[in-house]
Amino acid sequence: MPLKSTGIYSPLGALLLVCSVCFSGQLFSAGLNIQVNGLASVEGRLVVRIYNSADGFPKDEDKANVTREYQITAANMWLTYGQLAPGEYAIVVFHDKNSNGILDTNFLGIPKEAIGASGNKKGYPTFRKSRFDITEAMQVKVIEITLSELF
């Protein structure tokens, strides 16, 4: 007696499972391109952190979803990231002149290194001022960030 095809074990069910695994990254996420402007020199490193909540933003590296460091090659740099799931994000970028991986601040907590965030709002970056959305319908999100010295 032949086996009856039902549920996930049917040929159609197997095809749907394979398609959902193979194409889920394409249907439910967007690539991210970041243009960073205003690097004053090629000394040090460019540090980029992407957060999906206000928790830890902008200083706590351990709470960032993504942290990457780049060798600085020009005053303006174009960075490309893979897929991000739909949601709310904020990016902070700083010019780590002494390559210690830390956003150096003065005794008041004000950054001593050039800093910028998505949204390019004036003053110290907050998640609320810097947030942006990634939606299921997006293929690529482009963010432009200009670095500046706060003081």
VEXDO-115477 format. One record per residue (C-alpha): residue in three letters; y, z negated, x; residue number from 0. Coordinates in steps of 0.02 Angstrom, whole numbers, plus 50000, padded with zeros to 5 digits. Each point is the difference from the previous one (the first is absolute). Layout:
# residues N
+---------+-------+-------+-------+-----+
| residuo | north |    up |  east | num |
+---------+-------+-------+-------+-----+
|     ALA |     Y |     Z |     X | NUM |
...
+---------+-------+-------+-------+-----+
# end
This chain:
# residues 151
+---------+-------+-------+-------+-----+
| residuo | north |    up |  east | num |
+---------+-------+-------+-------+-----+
|     MET | 50000 | 50000 | 50000 |   0 |
|     PRO | 50168 | 50052 | 50078 |   1 |
|     LEU | 50134 | 49869 | 50034 |   2 |
|     LYS | 50143 | 49998 | 49878 |   3 |
|     SER | 50174 | 50020 | 50076 |   4 |
|     THR | 50114 | 49863 | 49936 |   5 |
|     GLY | 50159 | 49913 | 50057 |   6 |
|     ILE | 50051 | 50008 | 50181 |   7 |
|     TYR | 49833 | 50075 | 50052 |   8 |
|     SER | 50027 | 50158 | 49900 |   9 |
|     PRO | 50059 | 50155 | 50096 |  10 |
|     LEU | 50168 | 49992 | 49912 |  11 |
|     GLY | 50018 | 49814 | 50039 |  12 |
|     ALA | 49960 | 50030 | 50183 |  13 |
|     LEU | 50128 | 50141 | 50009 |  14 |
|     LEU | 50133 | 49889 | 49921 |  15 |
|     LEU | 49963 | 49860 | 50123 |  16 |
|     VAL | 50013 | 50116 | 50151 |  17 |
|     CYS | 50162 | 50077 | 49936 |  18 |
|     SER | 50079 | 49831 | 49966 |  19 |
|     VAL | 49959 | 49939 | 50176 |  20 |
|     CYS | 50053 | 50161 | 50087 |  21 |
|     PHE | 50161 | 50029 | 49907 |  22 |
|     SER | 50060 | 49824 | 49960 |  23 |
|     GLY | 50113 | 49997 | 50154 |  24 |
|     GLN | 50084 | 50160 | 49944 |  25 |
|     LEU | 50025 | 49953 | 49819 |  26 |
|     PHE | 50061 | 49822 | 50018 |  27 |
|     SER | 50106 | 49991 | 50157 |  28 |
|     ALA | 50144 | 50081 | 50092 |  29 |
|     GLY | 50038 | 50038 | 50180 |  30 |
|     LEU | 50153 | 49917 | 50076 |  31 |
|     ASN | 50125 | 50081 | 50118 |  32 |
|     ILE | 50136 | 49893 | 50080 |  33 |
|     GLN | 50152 | 50069 | 50089 |  34 |
|     VAL | 50078 | 49869 | 50113 |  35 |
|     ASN | 50178 | 50033 | 50058 |  36 |
|     GLY | 50117 | 49909 | 50118 |  37 |
|     LEU | 49893 | 49949 | 50148 |  38 |
|     ALA | 50123 | 49957 | 50139 |  39 |
|     SER | 49883 | 50025 | 50148 |  40 |
|     VAL | 49820 | 50041 | 50047 |  41 |
|     GLU | 49970 | 49828 | 50076 |  42 |
|     GLY | 49881 | 49886 | 49909 |  43 |
|     ARG | 49896 | 50041 | 49846 |  44 |
|     LEU | 50030 | 50048 | 49819 |  45 |
|     VAL | 49912 | 49878 | 49882 |  46 |
|     VAL | 49961 | 50051 | 49820 |  47 |
|     ARG | 49932 | 49880 | 49869 |  48 |
|     ILE | 49953 | 50046 | 49822 |  49 |
|     TYR | 49986 | 49860 | 49871 |  50 |
|     ASN | 49937 | 50004 | 49820 |  51 |
|     SER | 50079 | 49833 | 49951 |  52 |
|     ALA | 50150 | 49893 | 50042 |  53 |
|     ASP | 49886 | 49874 | 50084 |  54 |
|     GLY | 50042 | 50005 | 50185 |  55 |
|     PHE | 50126 | 50142 | 49991 |  56 |
|     PRO | 50076 | 50046 | 50122 |  57 |
|     LYS | 49947 | 49886 | 50144 |  58 |
|     ASP | 49820 | 49945 | 49975 |  59 |
|     GLU | 49890 | 50131 | 50081 |  60 |
|     ASP | 49841 | 49918 | 49934 |  61 |
|     LYS | 50053 | 50032 | 49820 |  62 |
|     ALA | 50041 | 50184 | 50026 |  63 |
|     ASN | 49873 | 50124 | 49931 |  64 |
|     VAL | 50031 | 50117 | 50145 |  65 |
|     THR | 50078 | 49965 | 50170 |  66 |
|     ARG | 50019 | 50136 | 50131 |  67 |
|     GLU | 50094 | 50014 | 50163 |  68 |
|     TYR | 50061 | 50162 | 50076 |  69 |
|     GLN | 50069 | 50055 | 50166 |  70 |
|     ILE | 50179 | 50056 | 49970 |  71 |
|     THR | 50024 | 50182 | 50044 |  72 |
|     ALA | 50166 | 50044 | 49917 |  73 |
|     ALA | 50149 | 49928 | 49905 |  74 |
|     ASN | 49919 | 50060 | 49837 |  75 |
|     MET | 49812 | 49994 | 49972 |  76 |
|     TRP | 49886 | 50067 | 49863 |  77 |
|     LEU | 49846 | 49894 | 49962 |  78 |
|     THR | 49854 | 50049 | 49889 |  79 |
|     TYR | 49880 | 49879 | 49916 |  80 |
|     GLY | 49841 | 50027 | 49904 |  81 |
|     GLN | 49971 | 49960 | 49819 |  82 |
|     LEU | 50076 | 49850 | 49913 |  83 |
|     ALA | 49931 | 49938 | 49834 |  84 |
|     PRO | 50118 | 50000 | 49851 |  85 |
|     GLY | 50112 | 49848 | 49999 |  86 |
|     GLU | 50163 | 49925 | 50057 |  87 |
|     TYR | 50040 | 50000 | 50187 |  88 |
|     ALA | 50140 | 49963 | 50123 |  89 |
|     ILE | 50016 | 50051 | 50182 |  90 |
|     VAL | 50088 | 49914 | 50143 |  91 |
|     VAL | 50027 | 50086 | 50167 |  92 |
|     PHE | 50075 | 49925 | 50157 |  93 |
|     HIS | 50037 | 50053 | 50179 |  94 |
|     ASP | 49900 | 49876 | 50103 |  95 |
|     LYS | 50103 | 50020 | 50159 |  96 |
|     ASN | 49899 | 49876 | 50103 |  97 |
|     SER | 49830 | 50059 | 49932 |  98 |
|     ASN | 49944 | 49826 | 49949 |  99 |
|     GLY | 49947 | 50054 | 49824 | 100 |
|     ILE | 50118 | 49874 | 49921 | 101 |
|     LEU | 50165 | 50025 | 49910 | 102 |
|     ASP | 50109 | 49893 | 50114 | 103 |
|     THR | 50131 | 49897 | 49910 | 104 |
|     ASN | 50141 | 49883 | 50048 | 105 |
|     PHE | 50003 | 49813 | 49960 | 106 |
|     LEU | 50057 | 50041 | 49821 | 107 |
|     GLY | 49854 | 50119 | 49971 | 108 |
|     ILE | 50108 | 50157 | 50010 | 109 |
|     PRO | 49912 | 50145 | 50088 | 110 |
|     LYS | 50059 | 50039 | 50176 | 111 |
|     GLU | 49911 | 50169 | 49997 | 112 |
|     ALA | 50044 | 50153 | 49895 | 113 |
|     ILE | 49913 | 49992 | 49831 | 114 |
|     GLY | 49986 | 50108 | 49846 | 115 |
|     ALA | 49904 | 50000 | 49837 | 116 |
|     SER | 49954 | 50118 | 49861 | 117 |
|     GLY | 50148 | 50016 | 49882 | 118 |
|     ASN | 50126 | 49986 | 50144 | 119 |
|     LYS | 50095 | 49859 | 49915 | 120 |
|     LYS | 50134 | 49905 | 50096 | 121 |
|     GLY | 49962 | 49828 | 50072 | 122 |
|     TYR | 49836 | 49912 | 50034 | 123 |
|     PRO | 49855 | 50094 | 49919 | 124 |
|     THR | 49908 | 49922 | 49853 | 125 |
|     PHE | 49849 | 50066 | 49908 | 126 |
|     ARG | 50102 | 50018 | 49840 | 127 |
|     LYS | 50133 | 50108 | 50084 | 128 |
|     SER | 49872 | 50102 | 50097 | 129 |
|     ARG | 49862 | 50032 | 49875 | 130 |
|     PHE | 49939 | 50169 | 49941 | 131 |
|     ASP | 49854 | 50062 | 49895 | 132 |
|     ILE | 49849 | 50104 | 50041 | 133 |
|     THR | 49928 | 50076 | 49841 | 134 |
|     GLU | 49837 | 50088 | 49962 | 135 |
|     ALA | 50093 | 50163 | 49970 | 136 |
|     MET | 50079 | 50004 | 50175 | 137 |
|     GLN | 49929 | 50102 | 50142 | 138 |
|     VAL | 50125 | 49948 | 50135 | 139 |
|     LYS | 50139 | 49871 | 50002 | 140 |
|     VAL | 50141 | 50026 | 50126 | 141 |
|     ILE | 50103 | 49850 | 50055 | 142 |
|     GLU | 50152 | 50010 | 50113 | 143 |
|     ILE | 50049 | 49843 | 50096 | 144 |
|     THR | 50154 | 49979 | 50110 | 145 |
|     LEU | 49998 | 49860 | 50128 | 146 |
|     SER | 50153 | 49893 | 50030 | 147 |
|     GLU | 50049 | 49842 | 50090 | 148 |
|     LEU | 50042 | 49868 | 49871 | 149 |
|     PHE | 50122 | 49911 | 50115 | 150 |
+---------+-------+-------+-------+-----+
# end
